[in-house]
Amino acid sequence: MLPEEAPVGTLDLLFDALGSDDPHLREEIAARTLGRWIVVQHVLPSEPMRLLHQRACGQAGALQHLGESGTTSVFRRSFSILLLAFIHAADNRTEFLTDDEWASSAHTLVSYGQGEQDVRAKVPHLGWAHAIAHAADLADELAKSPRCSHGVAAQILSALGDLVARAREPFRGEEEDRVAVAIAALLENRLITWDDLTRAMGSAPASLDEARRINWKGIVRSLYFRLDGGEVRERAAALQAELTIV
């Protein structure tokens, strides 16, 4: 089904379903349909995407009950962030968001990184929440935009660092790869430096607590295989060595 073939109100229903406790409705129907229309088929017009963008950035989207932990409100926030990643993938292809709308997404991601306390990858019996992975997906799309300044990039990296710091156990949902993709885009576009990346870890690599050290090591290992060129790989290898307990 294409958007023009869907009944009136379908987009509202899909947006509402992104916050559902039902993993089939949330993941297989709402997220998959919106992702297909926006990212794969490129068939959703810009005006409906801008309306979805406005909702996703607001208190009914990524900021809803921000600061809660252990509740099902995590789905509304995290999947609103994923929706913004879809929309920015489309905007990177054919720019349609205004500068203010683009900045609103960046501000939403930064606020989300600063305030999100529930960084579970998967919720037992209820499916994926993937707060860190979805934030990284949006960070990656923002980093690919020519509108991403060094100042915004620094805030994005800090937001990702805050989310990684809140994980109390090693990643179980391949978050390290999604975060590495975003950081690679920031590095490749010369929006951040390796020193910025080290600072985002929160303290010297050798002094990180166990979970944070393991997770950052996974991120840097993934970076090593994603980056081209001897010098950047040497930097990644050296940082990985700093994160290794001898």
N, C-alpha and C positions, 0 to 999 in steps of 0.2 A: 504494500500500500504506500502511495505517495502522500505528501501533506495535503495536496489539493483534493485528494480522494477521501480524506479522513473526515468524520463528522465534526461539526462545529464544537469547539471546546476541547478537542483532543489534546492540544498542546498544554492546556491548563491541567488536564487530567494526568498527562505524562509528567509534568513538573511536580504535581502533588505526589505522584507515585514514587518519585525519587527519594522521598522520605519515608516510604512504607517499611513496616517491619517484615513484610513478606519478601524474601529474597528473589523469588521468581518474578514478582511484579516489579520490584525495584531494579534488579540487575538485567533480567532477560527481556523484559518488555520495555520499561521506561528508558533505562540507560542505553540499552542496545538500539532501540528505535531512534532515539535522539542522536546517538553517535553515528548511526547509518545515514540518517537524513542530512546531518550537518557536515560530517567529516568524510564519509565514504562516497555518498551519491551527490553531495552539494546541491540538494534540491530544496532546502528550506530557505525562503526569501529572507533578506536582511532585516526587514522590519519585525517579523516575529522573533528573530534571533535577538534583536535589541530589547524587545520586551522580556524575553527569557533572561537576558543579561541583567536587566534591572531587577528582576525578582531574585535572581541568584545572588546578587551583591547585597541584598537588603536583609532586614531582620527576619523575613520569612524564608531566607535561604541560608547562605553560608554562616551568617552570624546568629542564627536562631539558637537561643539558650547556650551561647558560647561560654565555656567555662565548666559546663556540666561534664561529669565523667561517669561511665558505667550505666548510662541510660540509652534508650534507643534514639534519642535526639541526634546522636552522632551521625546517623544515616542522612538526615536532612542536610546537615552542614557539609559532610564529606562529598555527597553526590552533587550538591550545588557547586562545590569547587570543581568536580569533574565536568559538570556542564559548562562551566566557564572555560575549562581547558578545550572542550569541543569548539566553543564559540570563538576562542582566540586562534585555534587552528584554522578556522574559516576566515577570520580577519587577516591572518598572515598570508592567506592565499589571495583574497580580494578585500582590501581594506574598506570596511564599512562602519566601524565603530568611530565615534568622535574621540578627540584627544581626551576629553573629560571622562568618557565612558571607559577608555583604555586605562586611564589613571585610577578610576574607581575599582577596576579589577585588581590592579597592583595593590591598592590600599586594602582591599578585602583580603587578599592573600597574606599581606603583612599582619593585619589584625588577627586573621585566623591562626597564623603561626605563633603569634604572641599569646593568644588566648585559649587555643584548643588544648584541653587537658586529656582528651580521650583519643589515644593514638593506637587503639587496637587495630590489628589488621583484619582479623576475622572474629565475629561475635558468635559464640556457640549457638547452634540451631537457627541462627538468623542471617548467616552469610557474611559477605565482605563488608567492612566499613572502610578500611584502607585510607585512613586520614592522611598518613604521610605520603603514600603513593600518589593519591589524587592531588595533593598540594604540589608534589614534584612535577606531575603532568602539567599543571597550570604554569608553574615556574619555567618549565621548558618552553612552552609556547610564548610566554612573555619575553623570555631571553632571545627568542628568534626574531622579535619585532624590532624594526629600526627605531621605534619609539622608546625602547628601553635604554635609559641613561645609566651612567655609572652609579649615580645616587640610588636609583630604583633597584639596580642590580644588587647593591650592597644590602639593601633592606630585604630583598628576596632571599639572598643567601643567609642572612641572619634569621629569617623566619624558618627556613629549612633547618638551620642549626638548632633552633629552639625546639622544633618538633622531634628531631632525632634525639635530643637530650632527654626528652620525656619518656622515651621507650625504656622500660625497666628490664627488658630481656632481649636477647638477640632476635633480629628480624626473622619472621616466619612466613612472610608474604612476599618475598623478593623485593622489598622496599629498597634495598641497596642499589638495585639496578635502575629503578625509576629515579631515585635521587641522583645517581651518577649521570644519567642522561641529561638532567637539568643542569647539573654543575658543568658537564662537558660543554653544553651550549653557552653557558656564561663565560667559560674559559676561552672557548674557540672564538667568541665574538669580542674578546678582550675587554669584557665588562668587569671581570674580577681578576685577581692575581692569586698565585699559590699561597702567598702570605695571608691574603684574605681568607682563603679556604682553611688554613691552619687556625686562624683566629676564630672562625665559625665553630670550631670544635669545642670551644669554651675554656680550654686550658691546654697545657702542654700535652702532646699525644701520650707520653709515657705515664702521665698522672691521671688520665681519665679513668672513671670507674669501669668495671668489667664490661657491662652491657654496651656502654657508649663506645668504648675502645673497639669491641668486636664489630659493632655496627659501622663505625667509621672505617675500620679496616676493610670491611666488605665493600663499602662505597668506593674507597680509593682503589681497591683491587679491580672493581668493575671499570673505574675510570681508566686504569692502565690499559685495558684492552679496547677502550673506545677512542682513545686519543692517538693521533698520528704524529710521528716525528720522534726522533731520538731524545731531544732535550726534554720534552714534556713527559715522555715515558720515564726518563731518569728521575724527574721530580716526583712522579707518582710512585716509582719504586722506592725512592728514598723515604717518602712519607709513609708508605706501607711498612717499611722496616722500622720506623719510629713507633709504629702502632703494634709492633710484634714484641711479645714477651720472650726474652731469651732465657 
